Amino acid sequence: MDILSKLFGGSSRIKIMRLFLLNPNDFFEKKDVGMRCRVPSGPLSKELKMLEEIGFIKKRMMLQIAPAGMNGSKKQNKKKVFGLKLNLDFSLLSPLENMLIATEPFANEDIIRRFRNIGKVQLVVITGIFIKNEESRVDILIVGDGLKKQSIESVLRTMEAELGKEIRYALLETKEFSYRMNVYDKFIRDILDYPHRKIINKLGIA
């Protein structure tokens, strides 16, 4: 089986690859990969082994330092753990980046569908990671009434697992958003005055 057929072997593998591609300089423990990508331990071990065998990721021993005070300890605890990192010399790195992270990750309709049952939504603005705008302060702004924060966070955690990157978000009630708009609030202006996309706009914001 060649490298390409091994690379594209399922959604779990793609989520793991995105995590490393979007965090090229970070080392991850196996448990952290599983938690962030929401992949169970069994399948995770197989995926990581395969990606290491073809040279997409590399493993090395690293020193993990726990601050004093954790678990009742009065001094720093040090232990050696295996860390996994993207292999920056992997031969197919550039094509993979173009296929997996250079394009916008979610269609507008997909985002709208995911947030369908989170309350009375009036405005959804996407920027940041959703449109490849790295300078943005947030990735998504949701404005509405009766917003279900727990449901929203659950949707965002699922999207983060698919993206391989943390999603920065802001939730505002309609009244608060309108007030901030009227006083030219800097946070709101930093979102709306720079590249963004309104995928729901019941407020008629220009």
C-alpha positions in Angstrom: 0.0 0.0 0.0 1.5 3.4 -1.0 1.8 6.5 1.2 -1.2 8.3 -0.4 -3.6 5.4 0.2 -2.4 5.2 3.8 -2.9 9.0 4.3 -6.5 9.1 3.3 -8.0 6.2 5.2 -10.9 7.8 7.1 -12.2 10.8 9.1 -10.2 10.0 12.2 -6.9 10.0 10.3 -7.8 13.3 8.6 -8.6 14.9 12.0 -5.3 13.8 13.4 -3.4 15.1 10.4 -5.1 18.4 10.6 -4.1 18.7 14.3 -0.4 18.3 13.4 -0.5 20.4 10.3 -2.2 23.4 12.1 0.3 23.1 15.1 3.5 22.3 13.3 5.9 23.2 16.1 4.0 21.6 19.0 4.6 18.2 20.6 1.6 16.2 21.7 1.2 13.3 24.0 -1.0 10.5 22.7 -3.8 11.2 25.2 -3.8 14.9 24.1 -4.2 13.9 20.4 -7.1 11.6 21.3 -8.8 14.2 23.4 -8.5 17.0 20.9 -9.5 14.9 17.9 -12.1 12.8 19.8 -10.6 9.5 18.7 -10.8 6.5 21.0 -7.6 5.0 22.3 -7.7 1.8 20.2 -8.1 3.4 16.8 -5.9 6.3 17.9 -2.9 4.0 18.5 -3.3 2.4 15.1 -3.6 5.8 13.3 -0.6 7.3 15.1 1.6 4.2 14.4 0.7 4.3 10.7 1.5 8.1 10.5 4.8 7.6 12.3 5.7 4.6 10.0 5.3 6.7 6.8 7.2 9.6 8.3 4.3 12.1 8.7 5.0 12.5 12.4 8.0 11.7 14.6 8.3 10.7 18.2 10.9 11.7 20.8 11.3 11.6 24.5 10.7 14.9 26.2 10.6 16.2 29.7 7.3 17.2 31.2 7.3 19.5 34.1 4.3 19.9 36.4 4.2 23.1 38.4 4.5 23.0 42.2 1.2 22.8 43.9 -0.3 20.2 41.5 -1.5 17.0 43.2 -0.4 18.4 46.5 3.3 18.5 45.6 5.5 21.2 47.1 8.0 21.1 44.2 8.0 20.7 40.5 7.5 17.2 39.3 9.5 16.1 36.2 8.9 13.0 34.2 9.9 11.8 30.7 7.1 11.2 28.2 6.9 10.5 24.5 5.9 13.5 22.4 4.6 13.4 18.8 5.3 16.2 16.4 4.8 16.9 12.7 7.8 15.9 10.6 8.6 19.1 8.8 10.7 17.2 6.3 7.9 14.9 5.2 7.9 14.7 1.4 4.2 15.3 0.9 3.8 18.1 3.5 3.1 20.9 1.1 0.4 19.1 -0.9 -1.3 17.9 2.3 -1.4 21.5 3.6 -3.1 22.6 0.4 -5.6 19.8 0.6 -6.4 19.8 4.3 -5.9 23.3 5.6 -5.5 25.8 2.8 -9.1 25.6 1.8 -12.0 26.9 4.0 -13.0 24.1 6.3 -16.8 24.4 6.4 -19.4 25.5 3.9 -21.8 28.2 5.1 -24.8 25.8 5.0 -22.9 23.3 7.1 -22.2 25.9 9.8 -25.9 27.1 9.8 -27.1 23.5 10.1 -24.8 22.8 13.1 -26.1 25.9 15.0 -29.8 25.4 14.1 -31.0 24.5 17.6 -29.0 26.9 19.8 -31.6 29.6 20.4 -33.1 32.5 18.4 -30.1 33.4 16.3 -30.0 36.9 14.7 -26.4 37.1 13.4 -23.6 34.8 12.8 -20.3 36.2 11.6 -17.4 33.9 10.7 -13.8 35.1 10.4 -10.4 33.9 11.6 -9.8 30.2 11.0 -13.0 29.9 8.9 -11.8 32.2 6.2 -8.1 31.9 6.7 -7.8 35.3 8.4 -5.1 34.8 11.0 -5.2 38.4 12.4 -8.8 38.2 13.7 -9.5 38.3 17.4 -12.2 35.6 17.1 -13.3 33.0 14.7 -17.0 33.2 15.1 -19.5 35.7 16.6 -23.0 34.6 17.4 -25.7 37.1 18.3 -29.2 36.2 19.4 -31.6 35.7 22.3 -32.1 32.7 24.5 -28.8 31.3 23.3 -28.0 27.8 24.7 -24.3 28.2 25.7 -23.8 24.5 26.6 -25.2 23.4 23.2 -23.1 26.0 21.4 -19.9 24.8 23.2 -20.7 21.2 22.3 -21.0 22.1 18.6 -17.8 24.1 18.8 -15.9 21.2 20.5 -17.0 18.9 17.7 -15.8 21.4 15.0 -12.5 21.8 16.8 -11.9 18.1 16.7 -12.5 18.2 12.9 -10.4 21.2 12.4 -7.5 20.4 14.7 -7.5 23.9 16.1 -9.2 25.7 19.0 -12.1 28.0 17.9 -12.2 31.4 19.5 -15.8 32.6 19.8 -18.0 35.3 21.2 -21.7 35.1 22.2 -23.8 38.2 22.6 -27.5 38.9 23.3 -29.1 41.1 20.7 -29.6 44.0 23.0 -25.9 44.0 24.1 -24.7 43.7 20.5 -26.9 46.6 19.4 -25.6 48.8 22.2 -22.0 48.0 21.3 -22.7 48.8 17.7 -24.1 52.2 18.7 -21.1 53.2 20.8 -18.6 51.9 18.2 -17.3 49.2 20.6 -13.7 48.4 19.6 -14.2 44.6 19.9 -17.1 44.7 17.5 -15.4 47.0 15.1 -12.3 44.7 15.1 -14.6 42.0 13.8 -16.8 43.9 11.3 -14.1 46.3 9.9 -11.9 43.5 8.8 -12.3 40.4 6.6 -15.4 38.4 7.7 -18.5 36.7 6.3 -22.1 37.1 7.7 -23.8 33.8 7.2 -26.9 34.7 9.1 -27.8 38.4 9.2 -31.4 39.0 10.4 -30.3 42.3 11.8 -29.5 43.8 8.4 -25.9 44.7 9.4 -24.1 46.2 6.5 
